[in-house]
């Protein structure tokens, strides 16, 4: 049987812990775990903890953590994904898959052709939602370190502040990805549903980004990060061999 694995947003160590209310409700009332069930917890530090539920009540769940493990190694390639802000499930999908594929940072990008505009309370709610999407993806895929989900940022600001050994903007007319030398860190810029304008591509190039293509077909905004990160990890990261 697959071992249940949960992120706990608090420092963990060996010994007994009372779980936060949200996780306690999910483990006890939604999944209907019982005392004696084995669990695996992680706190985002890169460490994993094996333990056993010792109390499962209506409001309280306690666990005894008995063994500490090194978590799944993070990719040697640090990837910062600048993902054009898109609607609903498309953005969720991009964040989920980028997390599974090892992105270390994800920034939703507001550009000329974005159809979504988020402000104030709505932006805060979406950011919390995206963070939960990334947490769930980490729980599923085995990552022990959460990617940083940044608040939405205007394209010009992101271009100015993003640092990486290799910075790429996806464009259908450009050199293939594998034409670049192996970097230690990588920034990927992917446009929204309507794509980046020519002026925005030129702006990215002016900020040190190289245009790169993934193949002969134009990919949807939610498909592009899956392909881009897969190819990058295959070429330079931890999907080799």
C-alpha positions as CSV (number, residue, x, y, z in Angstrom):
1,X,0.0,0.0,0.0
2,X,1.3,3.5,-0.9
3,X,2.5,5.4,2.1
4,X,0.5,8.6,2.7
5,X,2.8,11.7,2.4
6,X,1.9,15.2,3.7
7,X,3.4,18.6,3.8
8,X,3.4,20.3,7.3
9,X,3.9,24.0,7.3
10,X,5.9,24.0,10.6
11,X,9.4,22.7,11.5
12,X,9.5,19.0,12.1
13,X,11.8,16.8,14.2
14,X,11.8,13.3,15.7
15,X,9.2,12.8,18.5
16,X,5.5,13.5,18.9
17,X,3.7,16.4,17.1
18,X,0.2,17.6,17.1
19,X,-0.7,18.4,13.5
20,X,-2.1,21.8,12.4
21,X,-5.9,21.9,12.1
22,X,-6.1,21.8,8.3
23,X,-3.9,18.7,8.0
24,X,-5.6,17.1,11.0
25,X,-9.0,17.5,9.4
26,X,-7.8,16.2,6.0
27,X,-6.0,13.2,7.5
28,X,-8.7,12.3,10.0
29,X,-12.0,13.3,8.4
30,X,-11.4,13.3,4.7
31,X,-8.9,10.4,4.3
32,X,-10.2,8.6,7.5
33,X,-6.8,7.5,8.7
34,X,-6.8,5.8,12.1
35,X,-4.3,5.5,14.9
36,X,-1.6,3.0,13.9
37,X,-1.4,4.1,10.3
38,X,2.0,5.0,8.9
39,X,2.7,8.4,7.4
40,X,5.5,10.3,5.9
41,X,5.8,14.0,6.6
42,X,8.0,16.8,5.2
43,X,8.3,20.5,6.1
44,X,10.0,21.9,3.0
45,X,13.5,21.8,4.5
46,X,14.6,18.9,2.4
47,X,14.1,16.3,5.1
48,X,11.5,13.6,5.3
49,X,10.1,11.9,8.5
50,X,8.6,8.5,8.8
51,X,6.1,8.1,11.6
52,X,2.9,6.6,13.0
53,X,-0.4,8.3,13.9
54,X,-0.9,7.8,17.6
55,X,-4.2,9.8,18.0
56,X,-6.8,10.6,15.5
57,X,-9.7,12.5,17.0
58,X,-12.4,14.9,15.6
59,X,-10.2,17.9,16.2
60,X,-6.8,16.5,17.1
61,X,-4.4,14.3,15.2
62,X,-1.0,13.4,16.8
63,X,1.9,11.7,15.2
64,X,5.1,10.2,16.4
65,X,8.0,10.7,14.0
66,X,10.5,7.9,14.4
67,X,12.9,8.2,11.5
68,X,14.5,11.1,9.6
69,X,15.4,10.6,5.9
70,X,17.1,12.7,3.3
71,X,14.5,13.9,0.9
72,X,14.4,13.4,-2.8
73,X,17.4,15.3,-4.2
74,X,16.6,18.5,-5.9
75,X,17.7,19.0,-9.5
76,X,21.2,20.4,-9.9
77,X,19.6,22.8,-12.5
78,X,17.9,25.7,-10.8
79,X,15.0,26.8,-13.0
80,X,13.0,30.0,-12.6
81,X,9.8,29.9,-14.7
82,X,8.3,33.1,-15.7
83,X,4.8,31.9,-16.8
84,X,2.4,34.2,-18.6
85,X,-0.7,34.6,-16.5
86,X,-3.6,32.7,-17.9
87,X,-7.1,31.7,-16.8
88,X,-8.1,29.2,-14.1
89,X,-7.1,25.6,-14.8
90,X,-4.5,26.5,-17.4
91,X,-2.4,28.4,-14.7
92,X,-3.0,25.6,-12.2
93,X,-1.8,23.0,-14.6
94,X,1.3,25.0,-15.5
95,X,2.2,25.4,-11.8
96,X,1.5,21.8,-11.0
97,X,3.6,20.4,-13.8
98,X,6.4,22.9,-13.3
99,X,6.6,21.8,-9.7
100,X,6.7,18.1,-10.7
101,X,9.4,18.9,-13.2
102,X,11.7,20.5,-10.6
103,X,11.2,24.3,-11.0
104,X,12.7,26.1,-8.0
105,X,10.8,29.4,-8.6
106,X,7.6,30.3,-10.5
107,X,6.5,33.8,-11.2
108,X,3.1,34.6,-12.9
109,X,3.9,37.2,-15.6
110,X,1.5,40.1,-16.5
111,X,2.1,41.0,-20.1
112,X,0.4,42.8,-23.0
113,X,-1.9,40.0,-24.1
114,X,-2.8,38.7,-20.7
115,X,-6.6,38.2,-20.3
116,X,-6.4,38.0,-16.5
117,X,-5.9,40.9,-14.2
118,X,-5.5,40.3,-10.4
119,X,-5.6,43.0,-7.7
120,X,-5.4,43.2,-4.0
121,X,-7.5,40.5,-2.2
122,X,-8.2,38.5,-5.3
123,X,-4.4,38.4,-6.0
124,X,-3.7,37.2,-2.5
125,X,-6.3,34.4,-2.8
126,X,-4.9,33.3,-6.1
127,X,-1.4,33.2,-4.7
128,X,-2.5,31.1,-1.8
129,X,-4.3,28.8,-4.2
130,X,-1.2,28.4,-6.4
131,X,0.9,27.7,-3.4
132,X,-1.5,24.9,-2.4
133,X,-1.3,23.5,-6.0
134,X,2.5,23.4,-5.6
135,X,2.2,21.7,-2.2
136,X,-0.1,19.0,-3.5
137,X,2.2,18.5,-6.5
138,X,5.2,18.0,-4.1
139,X,3.2,15.6,-1.9
140,X,2.4,13.5,-5.0
141,X,5.8,13.6,-6.8
142,X,8.1,13.2,-3.8
143,X,9.8,16.6,-3.7
144,X,10.9,17.6,-0.2
145,X,11.5,21.3,-1.1
146,X,8.6,23.6,-2.2
147,X,9.2,25.9,-5.2
148,X,8.8,29.6,-4.4
149,X,5.6,30.9,-5.9
150,X,6.1,34.6,-6.4
151,X,3.2,37.2,-6.6
152,X,2.3,38.2,-10.2
153,X,4.7,40.6,-11.7
154,X,4.8,42.9,-14.7
155,X,7.0,41.6,-17.5
156,X,9.3,44.5,-17.5
157,X,10.0,44.2,-13.7
158,X,10.6,40.5,-14.0
159,X,13.1,40.9,-16.8
160,X,15.0,43.5,-14.9
161,X,15.4,41.5,-11.7
162,X,15.8,37.9,-12.9
163,X,19.3,36.5,-12.8
164,X,20.4,33.2,-14.3
165,X,23.3,31.7,-16.1
166,X,21.1,31.2,-19.2
167,X,17.9,33.2,-19.8
168,X,15.5,31.9,-22.5
169,X,12.3,33.3,-24.1
170,X,10.3,30.7,-26.1
171,X,9.8,31.8,-29.7
172,X,8.8,29.7,-32.7
173,X,11.5,31.3,-34.8
174,X,14.8,30.7,-33.0
175,X,17.6,28.3,-32.3
176,X,16.8,25.0,-30.8
177,X,17.2,24.6,-27.0
178,X,20.1,22.1,-27.2
179,X,22.3,24.7,-29.0
180,X,23.1,26.3,-25.7
181,X,25.9,25.3,-23.3
182,X,25.0,23.6,-20.0
183,X,24.0,26.2,-17.3
184,X,23.7,25.9,-13.5
185,X,20.7,28.1,-13.4
186,X,18.0,28.8,-16.0
187,X,15.2,31.4,-16.5
188,X,12.4,30.5,-18.8
189,X,9.9,33.1,-20.1
190,X,6.7,31.7,-21.5
191,X,3.9,33.9,-22.9
192,X,0.2,33.9,-22.0
193,X,-2.6,32.4,-24.1
194,X,-2.2,35.1,-26.8
195,X,1.6,34.8,-26.8
196,X,4.2,37.6,-26.3
197,X,4.2,40.5,-28.7
198,X,7.2,41.1,-30.9
199,X,8.0,44.1,-28.8
200,X,8.0,42.0,-25.6
201,X,10.3,39.4,-27.2
202,X,12.7,42.2,-28.2
203,X,12.4,43.6,-24.7
204,X,13.4,40.2,-23.3
205,X,16.4,40.0,-25.7
206,X,17.4,43.4,-24.5
207,X,17.5,42.1,-20.9
208,X,19.8,39.2,-21.9
209,X,17.3,36.6,-22.9
210,X,18.0,34.3,-25.9
211,X,15.1,33.2,-28.1
212,X,14.7,29.4,-28.2
213,X,12.3,27.0,-29.8
214,X,11.0,23.6,-28.7
215,X,10.1,22.3,-32.1
216,X,8.1,22.9,-35.3
217,X,4.7,23.3,-33.6
218,X,3.3,26.2,-31.6
219,X,2.4,24.9,-28.1
220,X,-0.4,26.2,-25.8
221,X,0.7,28.3,-22.8
222,X,0.0,25.4,-20.4
223,X,1.8,22.9,-22.6
224,X,4.9,24.9,-23.2
225,X,6.3,24.7,-19.6
226,X,5.9,21.0,-19.5
227,X,7.9,20.5,-22.7
228,X,10.4,23.2,-21.9
229,X,11.2,22.0,-18.4
230,X,11.3,18.3,-19.6
231,X,13.8,19.1,-22.3
232,X,15.9,21.3,-20.0
233,X,16.0,18.6,-17.3
234,X,16.9,16.0,-20.0
235,X,19.7,18.2,-21.4
236,X,21.2,19.7,-18.2
237,X,19.3,18.4,-15.1
238,X,18.2,15.2,-13.5
239,X,16.3,13.4,-16.2
240,X,19.4,12.3,-17.9
241,X,20.0,8.6,-18.4
